[in-house]
Amino acid sequence: MAYPRGCAGFTRRDVLRLGAVGLSALTLPLALKAEATKRRQARAKNVIFIWQQGGPPHQDMWDMKPEAPQEYRGEFRPIQTDLPGYTVCELMPRLARQVRRLCIIRGVNHHIPDHNPASMYMLGSGNPPSQSLKYPTWSSVVKKEVPEVPGLPTAVAIPTEPSEGPGAGFLGSAWQSFAVQGDPVNKDFGVRSLALPPGINAERFERRRRLLQETETSFDRLVERPDLLKSIDKNYQDAHQMILSPRTQKAFQIGEESDGVRDRYGRTKLGQRLLLARRLIEAGVRFVTISEPVGWDTHADNFKRLRDNLPVVDQAVSALLDDLAERGLLSETLVMMFGEFGRTPAINKQAGRDHWAQAMSIMLAGGGVPAGLVYGETDKNGAYVVDKSHTPADFACTIYTLLGIDPNKHYLTPAGQPVPIVGGGKPIEAITGA
């Protein structure tokens, strides 16, 4: 059938085609504008996440119960913070003076008192652990959602991603954090994967990369490339850019810090990991995960171990908060610290506390969270949440909202199934203000 031409020489079919193109041309800028607006609404630009593997005892840190019976309250006395009426453990005097900067959440709880599945829960974006699907962790979602800076890793793990967590989950290894694989407290610290092989300069390295790229062009003719191959490609591309980036190389040079700054954080594994995290955030890295080295699975000698652990945490974390604030980074950098659960209110026969998922404490600071807020309450023994109870999904929605990421956004699994970033839950309004 012939279509009559209009005055400008276009057929009706041409007009319909142009109309469709015109609509898409209008829709794309609007969509990009909407996405940009959503990003501008983010209160937190960066994240430093201190993962306390093992489950720190909330009642010996942030949720003291001095009126509980001796077999519950333990050995430590509470000390007053700079927030009237709120006390913390005596072994955290520096952080006690910074509570006006902090947001302490005492209402998040769940019912999985086992390390691996509980870690999957708390690290897997608040999604309950599943045998059929690994949900991506916080850093992988951020890496996928925020614009990349060429030559700079979006997400870094010091020294590696938490061993009990899901990593990038079903997103694939392309969205895994860059693992430092070394400890900045060591005198010979260096990121080996960022160093060129002996005898290979940048020019020779680039020639080799181009040769490899030309060799692999045959794969580009495939209509579909396996996800694993795509991940390998992206990892190679990222590694190549990072190796040749002076900005990235400099960010990892913790030895450039003065002795005074390094001493301020403490010459401990945690202290130097947090100092390196500050350097990375300052350079433009968006998410740094710190696997805290001390371990919190205190089934025995809980109080003896905390006498060693808590002063290290107190010095290092308080130094980080001061340093970020002095450099104008705290307002845009969310610092969060927690583990997979809390510890039992009752002290066992080995002077320890066992696994307890019905109560825990989470520390937040910076990144737009309300400062000086102690949110949620447990009963007199620190066993159960009695006010403002929230699920890990609620907490995850809260964090993603602070980051300007829609927690209801869907990703496709390898099987093509659409899955939301967070399955259920809603942001905690007292923290997001929404």
HELIX and SHEET records of a PDB file:
HELIX    1   1 ARG A   12  ARG A   40  1                                  29    
HELIX    2   2 HIS A   58  ASP A   60  5                                   3    
HELIX    3   3 GLN A   70  ARG A   73  1                                   4    
HELIX    4   4 PRO A   93  ALA A   96  1                                   4    
HELIX    5   5 VAL A   99  ARG A  101  5                                   3    
HELIX    6   6 HIS A  115  LEU A  123  1                                   9    
HELIX    7   7 TRP A  138  GLU A  145  1                                   8    
HELIX    8   8 GLY A  169  LEU A  171  5                                   3    
HELIX    9   9 SER A  173  TRP A  175  5                                   3    
HELIX   10  10 ARG A  192  LEU A  194  5                                   3    
HELIX   11  11 ALA A  202  THR A  215  1                                  14    
HELIX   12  12 GLU A  216  ARG A  221  5                                   6    
HELIX   13  13 ASP A  227  ILE A  243  1                                  17    
HELIX   14  14 PRO A  246  ALA A  251  1                                   6    
HELIX   15  15 ILE A  254  GLU A  256  5                                   3    
HELIX   16  16 ASP A  259  TYR A  265  1                                   7    
HELIX   17  17 LYS A  269  ALA A  283  1                                  15    
HELIX   18  18 ASN A  302  GLU A  326  1                                  25    
HELIX   19  19 LEU A  330  GLU A  332  5                                   3    
HELIX   20  20 PRO A  392  LEU A  402  1                                  11    
HELIX   21  21 GLU A  429  THR A  432  1                                   4    
SHEET    1   A 8 PHE A 178  ALA A 179  0                                        
SHEET    2   A 8 ALA A 155  ILE A 158  1                                        
SHEET    3   A 8 PHE A 287  SER A 291  1                                        
SHEET    4   A 8 ASN A  46  TRP A  51  1                                        
SHEET    5   A 8 THR A 333  PHE A 338  1                                        
SHEET    6   A 8 ILE A 362  ALA A 365 -1                                        
SHEET    7   A 8 LEU A 102  ILE A 105 -1                                        
SHEET    8   A 8 LEU A 373  TYR A 375  1                                        
SHEET    1   B 2 PRO A  78  GLN A  80  0                                        
SHEET    2   B 2 THR A  87  CYS A  89 -1                                        
SHEET    1   C 2 GLY A 342  ARG A 343  0                                        
SHEET    2   C 2 HIS A 355  TRP A 356 -1                                        
SHEET    1   D 2 GLU A 377  THR A 378  0                                        
SHEET    2   D 2 VAL A 385  ASP A 387 -1                                        
SHEET    1   E 2 HIS A 410  LEU A 412  0                                        
SHEET    2   E 2 PRO A 418  PRO A 420 -1                                        
END                                                                             
